[in-house]
Amino acid sequence: MPVTAIADPTRITLYRHQQQLIQAPYKYLDYEYFFLIAGYGSGKTSCDKFMLLSLCQRYFDYPIKIGVLGITITLLKKTLIGDFVRLLISAGIPYLYNKQDNIVQVGAVEIIMIALEYPDDVYAHNFNISIVDELDELPLEKAIAAFKAVQERTRIMLPDGRLPYSLFTTTAQGYRGTYKIIEDLKEQKQKYVKIRASTRDNKSLPQRYIDRLYALYDENERLAYLEGYFINLATGRVYGDYDPGKDYVPNITVGEHEDVMIGQDFNSGFSKGVAKVKRDGTLFAVSTFSFPNIAHAPSIIRSKFPTNPIYWYPDCTSKDIMAGYTSEISNAGIQLRLGSSNPSVSERILFVNKMFKLNKSKVCKAAKDLDTGLRVRQFDDTGKPEKGKGEDAPDHICDANEYVDVRVSKSDPELLALWQMTSSSARRYDNLGAIAS
């Protein structure tokens, strides 16, 4: 059962792991690091939100600074900060919101948003408290850099004499950044609190949603993504759910007016592309490309599919490249779908695997090089998906496949639910982690 954690006008009750994290800094006064390692949808964002409320109540009249760090500012505004502001409104608590400078002020307390994707930005601030959301979504090196920056800049004593401290709420992504950070703290004999929570601990989740999640993942994935354990997920084949026996299929004929969706990777001299069509809720890879000169790609694609509506989904980091070929793209009648940012590598790989597991993705024999890449790509000795050199390295064609699968599914009602279940967007359910008493 939920346990009442804080008394406030909204009469909120929290689940045990949320209560433990919110109370921990004032139970362990000489500790500086607090971690909530929790499953998808377990209430991490809700915990952060109520932590902010609790801190605003505690220090309302004191000019303290709280850093709130997330993957991007946009994501913070849509999730944690957006929900926090709505909570303030519902509770009738006055606040100021400077959207240009990304600061929310409640009483004398300043809450400053910072993007984890730019760890150096942390050094422009000095904080009393830092709250870091989804640290493990970052690559290992960037996660460690972000932690170091937070460690150095969370250094202002609180007005009640409490040491400055940092909280980290994340879903474990294997032996990555958060695991390495905690192991280093152990080695350095530094004090920290680690709280574990599972998806099932959020009693507000629909049971059917929980059942679907547990059915979707294998044993190790359940332990990491749903139970809050550190598990080595990076061994063997990258695309372990790809089964050539059922997923490598005969060619299909693309209709003259059928939508064609193309994922695009970029490399000098051999930019790889994967063309897909959707049939009965499943994406079929019907063709692949290798463009020696990306300027010629639009005309080559149009020649391959002369009458079809074509949607081109390139690597989102290619904005400068794409800007140089707008006329070629327009003249070929291709609709460019250039997103704002790529999902993390781990998110893309997990999603592609589950597309195969649920028979939502197939590879036609005409896309033989994609079949080969999916069969042979391995994790390297450091636990990262291998990055090869040269045109025949499997990562290039596999990256193109990831771009189209993810981008199409994020905007397709039939596939969107799977994306939401397997990605960090599963944190949308985190806000169900606390209920009104």
N, C-alpha and C positions, 0 to 999 in steps of 0.2 A: 504494500500500500504506500501511496505517497506520504511524505512526512512534511509537516509545516516547517519551513526553513526561515522565513523572514516575515516580520509583521509589517505590512504596508497597506496603503489604501486599496490596493487591488486584491488583497486577501489571496495571495498566490500560495499554492502548495507545490513542492518540488519532489522529484524522485530522489532516492537515497544518494546516488552518485553526484547529482547536482548539488544537493545540500552539503555533501562532504567537501566538494571543491570550494563552494562559496564560504564555508566556515573555516577551511584549513588554514588560510593565512593568519587568522586571528586565534587559532589553536596552537599553531607551531610558529611562534613569533620570531624565532631566529632562523627560519628557513626562507630561502629566496626564490626557489623554483618549484612550481606546482604543475603537474601534468594530468590531464584527463585523456586517457587512451580509450576510445569508445567506438562501437560499431556504427554503421550507417543508420541515421534516423534515431539515434539513441537520446537525442536532446542536447547536443553540444552547443548549438547556436542559442537555444533557449537558456542554457546554463550561462553563457557569456552575457546574454541580455540581462538576466536577473543579477548577475554579478555586478554589472554596471549600475543597476538600480540600487543595489545594496550599498555600493561605494558612494553613490551620490547622496544617499541618505546619511551615511556615516560622516562624510566630509563636506556637507552642503555649504558650510560657511567658510571653507578653507580653499585657497587658490592652488589646488593640486592639479597635476597634469597626468592624464591617463592615455597611453598610446594604445590604439586598437589597430592591429595589423592583420591584414587578410591578403589573399592572393592578388586581388586587384581592388582599387577603390570602387569601381563599378559594382563588383560583387559584394563588397561590404555594404554599400548603400542599398542594394537590393535585398540583402539578407539581414545581417546582424544590426546594423545601424538603422535601417528602415524599420525593422521590428521594434527596436528600442524606442525610436521616436513615436511609433504608434502606441507603445505601452505608456509613454509619458502623457500622450494626449488622452488616452482612456482613463488614466489615473488623475487627470487634472493637474499635472505637475508642470509649471512653467519652464520653458527652455528657450534657448537661442540656437539657431542652426545656420552657420555660415557655410553654405554649399560651395562657395568658391575656394575657401581655404580648407574645407573638409573638417570643420570643427563643430561639435555640439557642446553647448555650455548649459549646465544645470546648476543653479546657484553660482558658487565660485569655482566649481569643478569644470575643467576643460577636458573634453574627450577628442583626441586628435587621430584622424584616420591616416594610415600609411600603407602603401602597397608592398607586400613582401617581394614582389618581382623586382623591386629596386631597393635592395638592402642598404645601399649607401645613403638613402634618404633618411634613414633612422638617425644618422649622425648629426642631423640638423637640429635635434631635439634633446631635451633632458626630461626624463619622466620620473614620477613617483611609482607608478604601476604600469605594467605592460600586459596586454591581453592579446594573444596570438592565436589566430584561427587557422586550422588545417595546414600546419607547418609541413606535414609529410607530402603535401601536393607538390612541393618544390623538388627539383633535382637535389641530390644529396649535398653537393658542394654549395649550392645556393641556400639550402636550409641551414647548413652550418654557418655560412656567412651571415645569414639573418639572425641566428641565435647569438652569434658573437656581437653583432651590432646592438641587439636588444640588451644583452648582458652588460655592455659598456655604457649604454645611455640610460638605463633604468637605475638611477643612482642618487635620487633626491630623497632624503629622509621624509617620512610622513609626519604631519603635525602632531600626531599622538605618540611619536617616538618609534613607531613601527618601521623596520627596515624596508627599503624599496624592494619590490618583488615582481615576478613575472609569472603569468599563467599561460599554459599551452593546451589547447583543446584540439584533438586531431583523431582521425581514423588512421590506424597503422597501415602503411603501404609496404610491409615487409621490413627487411633489415636496411632501412634507409636513414634519413636525416635524424628523426626523433630517436630512433634506436641508438644511433651512434652518439648522439648528444647525451642520452641517459647513461650509456656505458662509460663515456668520458667523465661524467659527474661521479659515477661510482669509483672510477680509478683515482680521481682527484680527492676522493673522500669528502665531497661536498654534499650538504644535506639537501634533499628534495623529497617531495611527496608525489607518488604516482597512484592514480585512481583508475581502475578499469571498469568499463561498463559495456553491456551488450545491447544489441538492437532490441532484444526482448524486454529489457529493463524499462523501455518506454511503453507504458501500459496504454497510452493513448493511440498507439498505432493500430490500424486495422489488422486483425489476425490474418486475413487473406494476403495482405501485403507481406507480413513476416513469413508466412508459409512459402510464398513465391520466391522471396529472397533466399531462404534456406535451401530451396530446391534448385536454385539457379547456380549456386557455388559448390565447388568441391570442398573436401574436408579442410585443407589448408586455407583456402580462401574464406571459408566460414570463420575459422579461428581469427584471421586477421581483420576482415572487413565487417564481420558481424559480432565478434566476441571480444575484440579489443586486445588481442595477443600479438606479440611480435613473432612473426613466422617468416622463414625464408621462402619467399614466393618466386625468386628469380633463379631457377635451375632448369636445365634441359631446354626443350623447345619453347620459343616465345609464344607460338600459336598452338598450344597443346590441345585446344578444342577443335582444331581443324582436322577433319577426318576425310582424307581423299576418297575413301570407299563410298561415302555418301555425299560429300560436298563437291567433288570434282565430277562434273556432269557433261553430257553431250551439248553441243552448240544449240542455241536457239536462234530463230530468225527474228531480227528486230523489225517491228512494223514501221512503215514509212513515216508515221506521225507519232510514234512512241517517244516519250521523253527519254533522253539520254543524259546521264549524269557522269561527269568526269572528275576524278580526283587527280591532282597534279603535284608532283614533287619536283624540286629544282636542283640540278647539278650541271656543272659546266660540261657541255658536250653530250649529255645523255639524260635529259630531264624525262623522268618516267611518268606515264599517265595510265589510269585504269578507267575504262568506260563501263557503266552499269545501266541496266534497266530494271524496273520493278515489275514483278509479276506475282499476283496473289499474295501480296505482303512480303515477298522475298526479293532481295537484291541479287541480280545475276551479273557477274563480271563477264562481259561479252567480248571484250577486246582490250588490248594493252598497246601502249605507244612508247617509243623512245625517241625524243626530239633532239637531234644534234644542234639545232638552232631554235630556241623557243619562239623566235619571231615568226617562224613558219608553222607553229603549232595550230593556230586558228584555222588556217586554210587546209591543213592536213586533216584535222578533225572534221571540218565541214565536208571535205571530199569523201570521208569514210561514211558520214551520215548526212547525205545531201538534203533530205527533206524533214529531218527531225528537229524538234525543239531541243536545244543543247544547253545544259547548265554546267558551268566550269567551276570547280571547287579547288582552288590552289592552296598550297601552304600559306597560312595567314601571315607569315613573316615576309611574304613576297610582294608587299605593297609597292615598293620602289620598282621592282621588276615589271609588275603588271602595268604600272603607270606609263611605261614606255611603249606599250603595245595596244593602247585603247582603240586606235583606229583599225588595226588588224582584227581585233576582237569584234568590234562593231560591224565592220564590213563583212565578216563571216556570219553575222547574225547569231552570235553566241552570247548568252546571258552570263556575265561574270558574277559569281557569288563569292566575294572576298570578305571573310569574316573579320572580326576585331582581334581575335587571338585564338591560338590552337589550344585545345584541351591538353592536359599533361600527357606525356608518353604512356604512363601507367594507365590512365583512364582510357586512352584510345585502344591500347592493347587488350585490356580487360573487356571493353565493349565489343571489339571485333571477335574475340573468342566466344563471347556469349551469343553473338549473332549466329555463329556456326553451331553452337550447342543447341540453339532453339530453331535451327533450320530456317533462319532469316537471311542467310547469305550463302551463295553458291558460286563456284568458279567454273566457267565453261572451258572446254578443251581449247578454244581459240585463245585463251588467256593462260597458256602453259607456263609462261615465266612467272606469273603470279602464283600458280600452283607450286612451282619449285621453291619460290621464296618462302611461302607459308610452311612448306615441309622442312626446310633446312635452317631457317634463321634460329639462332641459339642465343642464350644469355652468355655474356663473357665472364671472365674470372672475377670481375668486380660486381657481378649481379645486374649489369645493365644489358639491354638488348644490343647485340653486336652491331657495330657500324663498320661496314666494309669499305674497301677502296675499289674503284673502277666500276664499269658499267654493269658487270654481272653480280655485284654484291647484292644480297637479297633485301637489304633494308630499304633501298630506294623504291622498288615496286611495292613493297609492303607499306611504306609510309603513304604512298599515293592511295592505296586501298583504304588505309585508316582515315585519311582526310575525307574521302567521299562517303564512307559509311557513317562516320560521326556527323558530318555536316548535314547530310540528307535526313538522318534519323532525328536530329534535333528539331527539324521543322515538319516532320511527317507524323500526323496523328497516329498512324498505325504502329510506328516504331518508337515514338517519343517515350512511351512508358518504359521501354527497355533501357533507353538512354538514362532516364531519370533514376532507375533502380540501380544501375551499375556505375554511375558516375558520382562525383562529389555533389551533383545536384540532388542526390538523395538527402542532402542536409535540409531540403525543404520540409522534411518531416521532423527535423530537430525542433521546430517551433511548436510541435505538439507535446513536447516533453514536460511542460508544466501546465497545470490546469487550475481554474478558479475553484476555491474551496467553497 
